[in-house]
Structure formats: structure tokens, C-alpha cells
């Protein structure tokens, strides 16, 4: 068993791997893990979060521990990328040698620059037939990423994450950058760091993955993050092995939190439950949201209510981000409730009370009891489960679009000038005129216009041209017509034929 450190020491670097989706971030992480983590242990790695420690042996034979974090490339998970950059000391920006800089490459770079951490560009997929390192460096420069040898000082390593080419050089560069950063820790301090991920398991309760930035976390302590706290009854390292204590730069897994822990928030270890409760209560009081005056609902805006459940806080953030992009001036989404864990009885009972509510699960299903309630419900319930975020947002968008109130507009199909008055009997007037544009049709509704102002409405009851009854008179032809209207028509007035059509947005 390792002995607990007792003096100030250099801590391992925490490295976040970022980049555009499909550019090889996970492949790189997998390769490093498989080749730099003991083979007998690697198979036991638990994927609570994509965080692990690897040991890199440099050319001088010295072994260097490095902590790696993975981040999703998909645009919906921008907050997770930001959280990864916030937790890290060094970033690797992965760029494909086939594709060059892509939108999420720039999103990742933005997150890196916001945290002001040094970064290395890893040009990946150099083993591919279409790989072009020089072209990729040009693409980087066009996006103001100036690498060494191409007008800048940003370290750049060409690699094949699939085959391992250049990966050792990349790890050497990380070690060098870590030495320059002079990363230190005080092991005698109580641990502090950041919450990387959290989730609710129906069997074991609330879990959280913590990344220690300084100090030591020991069994018997309490961890506090915002208004959440947990007794540290045991600590799991990234291999899923129970350990007595954890030191700086280690990702650890803690269970038994009193509530779902907000991701990205700082955590602090304390010695007693009393201290933990006081810190959590103090945070809750300081951050208590003031009661907001309830906004009056716009009667012209239709609401689509949602209940959202997801497997982790990170997933929930991604769903929330995607749904925020669905906007319409006549319809809006309203999140009735959201949470981590399976779709439960309370979610479904809320939906039974208002069948217009959509219950959406992302990577979660109704638990057994809830599934039975859904099956027996006399009211059809909208309870759906998705594993792909695109599909979820597309479904919600379709549901929202279906609620958009239909708008109708009048189209003018013909316009004619009144040239003569022949007779008037009650509301029926026989007039003569000439079609100036479009066509007049028997049965058309008409607007009666005088000096370009509408003075009344009517309907064509009969239409004649050249003394013959017709259904239509075209532009340029004279006609006689019987119009039913309460307004008395005069010579010089104009009649406009109109019909109502659905407005296309």
C-alpha cells in the first residue's frame, strides 16, 4: 500500500483532449490508456466518466503520471467542453489531417482560450490516404492557430491515434509543458477540486466523479459541493478499485450524496458531518433564488410543456442546449421539470394531470412501476425515450411545429373597374365593368374599393360576358355581374376578388 505523502510536491498534469467530432479524440485516449495503463488493470476500468491516469515513461526512463479527460465533440455538449477546460492544466487540440479545422475545433479552442491554459495541437490521422499535414497547418493558420514552424509558437505533433505513431512524442511534450507550468500540491491540505460528472442510480443513489486539484481526500472525510455533500465511506479510483486516500490530479468516484451534484462546481473536503452540513446550508442560503413575480402568459403563444429526464448531468446539459435552439414566436417550450435518473411515477402522474405534457427520457427509461402505470393509463401519455440527441431535438421540433397556429391571408385574384349601374333590388346590384388584372370568378368574395379604401364586402352571384352566362372573365374583357352587397356600388368603384389561403411561414 502506498504511504501518504507528507510534504509539498509536484503534482501530475491534468490534460483535456478536445476537438471536432470524429477527429479521433477517443481513439487517442484509448490508445494511451491501452499502452500506458497496466494491462492486468486496464480491463477493469469503470467508465464513470472519461477520466483516467496513465504512466508515460520518457526516454530517460523516468515515469510520469498524467491524468486525461475526454470531452464530447458534439456542439450540444459545449458546457462539458468548457468544464473540461476549466479542470485541466494543459489541453490537446486534436485536428484531423484529412479535414483540417472544423466548427467544433473552434468551439474547443474558444473554451481553451477562455481558461487561459497552454495547449498542443495534435494533427491526427496521418496514416490516412488523404492526410495532408501542410494543408492542415495552413488551415490552422487561417483560423489564427499558429503552430511552431508556421509563424507561431504553439507546439504541434503529427500522430496516428489508431496506430500510435507520434503518440510518445506527444506525451513527451505534455511532460515538458507540465514542468514549465510548475504544477504543485500541498498534500497535507484537505482535498479540493472540481465535480466532473454526476448521476443518479436508482439502486445506489447519487454518484459523482471528482477531480482533485490540490490536497488529499481520505476515507472518513466529507465532500461538499454547493448544497450537496457526501460522507467519504470509500473512494474508487479510475480503475474502479477502492483506495484509502487520493491525491492531487486523481479522478475519483464518490457515492452517497444527499442530492444530485451540479457539474462544474468546486468541491471541498471537510473533517466532519457538521462542517459539511453547515457549508452546504450556507451555500444554499447564499444562492437561494428570489421569488420571481409570475410572468403573465401571452395568450397568443401556445405552450408545449416538457418533463426531461437524463442519465447524467452532462446529458441533461446537452438536451437543454439543443432544446434552447428551438424557437418560434407563436409557440414555446416550457420545461415543467427536469432531473437525473429514470422516468418515475411522479413524472407520469404529472403528465396524467396534463396530457399535453411530453415526458422525454435521454438514455433513461421508465422504471418498472412507472412502466406499469403508463400501460394501464386510460389517458394516452406521451412518454418517449431517446439515445441520440439529434433524434430527440427533431421529435420535439416536429411536435412544436404541429402546434403552431395556422395563419390565413387574403389573396387578390382579380381587380375590375365599375363602368355602369344597371339595377338595384335590396342587397343585389347589377353592374357592368372591365377586368383590369387577374380574373373574376362567379361565387368569388369581393372587396368594394373607393379611392383605394375598402368601403364594404360582397359576393359575385352571377357573371356574364357578351350576354352569355360565364364562370370566369379574364383581364381586358368587359362583363356584367350581379353582386350581393349591403354597400351601394357607384360608377368608378373597383371590386377586388379575394380568397383566403393559409400563410406559409
Secondary structure as GFF3:
##gff-version 3
##sequence-region A 1 505
A	DSSP	beta_strand	9	10	.	.	.	ID=ss1
A	DSSP	beta_strand	13	19	.	.	.	ID=ss2
A	DSSP	alpha_helix	25	36	.	.	.	ID=ss3
A	DSSP	alpha_helix	39	42	.	.	.	ID=ss4
A	DSSP	beta_strand	51	57	.	.	.	ID=ss5
A	DSSP	beta_strand	63	70	.	.	.	ID=ss6
A	DSSP	three_ten_helix	75	77	.	.	.	ID=ss7
A	DSSP	alpha_helix	78	87	.	.	.	ID=ss8
A	DSSP	beta_strand	90	96	.	.	.	ID=ss9
A	DSSP	alpha_helix	103	115	.	.	.	ID=ss10
A	DSSP	beta_strand	118	124	.	.	.	ID=ss11
A	DSSP	alpha_helix	133	142	.	.	.	ID=ss12
A	DSSP	beta_strand	156	158	.	.	.	ID=ss13
A	DSSP	alpha_helix	167	181	.	.	.	ID=ss14
A	DSSP	beta_strand	184	185	.	.	.	ID=ss15
A	DSSP	beta_strand	192	201	.	.	.	ID=ss16
A	DSSP	beta_strand	205	214	.	.	.	ID=ss17
A	DSSP	beta_strand	217	218	.	.	.	ID=ss18
A	DSSP	beta_strand	222	225	.	.	.	ID=ss19
A	DSSP	beta_strand	228	231	.	.	.	ID=ss20
A	DSSP	beta_strand	235	236	.	.	.	ID=ss21
A	DSSP	beta_strand	242	243	.	.	.	ID=ss22
A	DSSP	beta_strand	245	246	.	.	.	ID=ss23
A	DSSP	beta_strand	251	257	.	.	.	ID=ss24
A	DSSP	beta_strand	266	270	.	.	.	ID=ss25
A	DSSP	alpha_helix	273	286	.	.	.	ID=ss26
A	DSSP	beta_strand	302	310	.	.	.	ID=ss27
A	DSSP	alpha_helix	313	324	.	.	.	ID=ss28
A	DSSP	beta_strand	331	340	.	.	.	ID=ss29
A	DSSP	alpha_helix	345	353	.	.	.	ID=ss30
A	DSSP	beta_strand	358	362	.	.	.	ID=ss31
A	DSSP	alpha_helix	368	376	.	.	.	ID=ss32
A	DSSP	beta_strand	382	386	.	.	.	ID=ss33
A	DSSP	alpha_helix	389	403	.	.	.	ID=ss34
A	DSSP	beta_strand	408	425	.	.	.	ID=ss35
A	DSSP	beta_strand	428	441	.	.	.	ID=ss36
A	DSSP	beta_strand	445	450	.	.	.	ID=ss37
A	DSSP	beta_strand	453	465	.	.	.	ID=ss38
A	DSSP	beta_strand	468	469	.	.	.	ID=ss39
A	DSSP	beta_strand	472	474	.	.	.	ID=ss40
A	DSSP	beta_strand	478	485	.	.	.	ID=ss41
A	DSSP	beta_strand	494	502	.	.	.	ID=ss42
###
